[in-house]
Amino acid sequence: MQVEIPVSHKHDPDTSRIAEEMINQAGTRFNHQQRVGRMVKLCPGKTAAELGALTALGQHESSRRLADITGITVEKGERRKCSVKGTQMVTWWPK
């Protein structure tokens, strides 16, 4: 399932909307959604930073794509200390 909810905001510069269109058209956003979603299935209970390290997407991109698929293929779990960041972070689980 391809999820393309808007990620740019109405007050963002035009370049944000252009970038959003580019990643949607190129399939990058969908590929990253699939990548992080698969990793949640393979390694449930990881944080966004841990998933970012496992997928080579990094925490920022991993967090964005997890937000895209929350409630569809993944859901938030309890917080715990992240092995990558060393801070309390939400865990992610397959839905």
N, C-alpha and C positions, 0 to 999 in steps of 0.2 A: 504494500500500500504506500503510495507516494503522498507525503504530507507537505503541502505548500501553503501553510498559513502565513500571512504577512509577517515579516520580521522587522521591516523598517517602519518608523513612526512618521506621522504626518509632519512633524516639525524637524525631521532629519533633513540634511541637505540632499539635493537631487542625486548626488553621487552614491548615497546609501541605497536608493531605489534602483539605480543602474546596476550596482554590485549585486543586489538581491536578484534582479532579473537574470544576470549573467550566471550566477551559481545555479539558479533553477533551470535555465535553458541548457546548460552544460551537463546537468545531471549530478553535479558535485554534491549539492545538498542532499539529494536522495541517496546517493552512494554513501555519504557519511552517516545518514540516518540508519541505513542498513548495517553499516559497519559497527556502529556503537550498539545498535539493537542486538545484533548477533553476539557481541561480546558480553552484554548483560545476560543473555541466555546461557552462554558458556561459563561465565564467572559471576553468578548472582551475588549481590551484597557488596559490590565494589562502589567506591565513590567516583565522582566525575573525573577527578584528577588521576585516580588509578586506572579508570577506563581510558582516559586520554593517553596515558603512558602505554597501556597495552595495545591500543589501536594506532599509535603514533599520530593521533589527531591533536593531542595536547588538551589541557583542561578546558580552555576557553571554547574551542570548537566542540568538544565533547559535551560540555554543559549546554551549549546552544542546540545541538541536535537532540539531546535528551529532553529538552523543553519541547521540541517539536513533536516528539513521539510519546510524551507523558499521557497516560490514560488510554493510549492506543495499544502499544506493545510493551511499555514499561511503566512502573510506578515507583514512587518514592517510598523508602523505608525509614528506619530509625537512623539517628545520627550516631557516628562513632569517630574515633580518631583515625584520620586518613594516614596511610603509610607513606604517601608521597608528600603531602603538605604538612603533616604533623598537627593539623587542626581538626576540630569537629566538623564533619561534613555529612551530608545526607547520603545514604546508600541507595542503590538502584536495583530493582528486582523485575523479573519478567512478569507480565500481566497474564 
